Amino acid sequence: MRHLLVLKYIEQIAKSGSLRSAAEQLNITPSALNRRIQGIEQELGVEIFERHPSGLRPNIAGEILLKY
């Protein structure tokens, strides 16, 4: 069940393109959301977002995960 929540978080970040905006929509702090994403990336052994000054975008691994 925990992974379904993380997938919801990933989907919201991909939709909004912003960690802060996604955190607002999910009613979670941006730092907590970032820790969750980093945790799943560490668990998977691959980064799933490209981090840019303008926001986050799913990379190839992130796109595959979103299709899952």
C-alpha positions in Angstrom: 0.0 0.0 0.0 2.9 2.4 0.8 4.1 2.2 -2.8 0.7 3.2 -4.1 1.0 6.5 -2.2 4.5 7.1 -3.5 3.2 6.5 -7.1 0.5 9.1 -6.4 3.2 11.5 -5.3 5.3 10.8 -8.4 2.3 11.3 -10.6 1.5 14.7 -9.0 5.0 15.9 -9.3 5.1 14.9 -13.0 1.8 16.7 -13.6 2.7 19.9 -11.8 6.4 20.0 -12.7 7.2 21.4 -9.3 7.9 19.9 -5.9 6.4 22.8 -4.0 3.2 22.8 -6.1 2.8 19.0 -5.9 3.3 19.2 -2.1 0.5 21.8 -1.8 -1.9 19.6 -3.8 -1.0 16.6 -1.7 -1.1 18.4 1.7 2.4 17.4 2.6 5.5 19.6 3.2 7.9 19.9 0.2 10.8 18.6 2.3 8.8 15.5 3.3 7.8 14.9 -0.3 11.4 15.3 -1.4 12.5 12.7 1.2 9.8 10.3 -0.1 11.0 10.7 -3.7 14.6 10.3 -2.7 13.7 7.2 -0.7 12.0 5.5 -3.7 14.9 6.5 -6.0 17.3 4.9 -3.5 15.1 1.8 -3.2 14.9 1.5 -7.0 18.6 2.3 -7.5 17.9 5.0 -10.1 16.8 8.6 -10.3 13.3 9.1 -11.7 13.3 12.9 -12.0 15.6 15.4 -13.8 16.1 18.2 -11.4 16.3 21.7 -13.0 16.1 25.2 -11.5 12.7 25.5 -13.2 11.4 22.3 -11.6 11.3 18.5 -11.9 10.7 16.4 -15.0 10.5 12.6 -15.2 13.4 11.1 -16.9 13.2 7.8 -18.9 13.0 5.7 -15.7 10.4 8.0 -14.4 8.3 7.8 -17.5 8.5 4.0 -17.3 7.4 4.1 -13.7 4.5 6.4 -14.5 3.3 4.0 -17.1 3.4 1.2 -14.6 
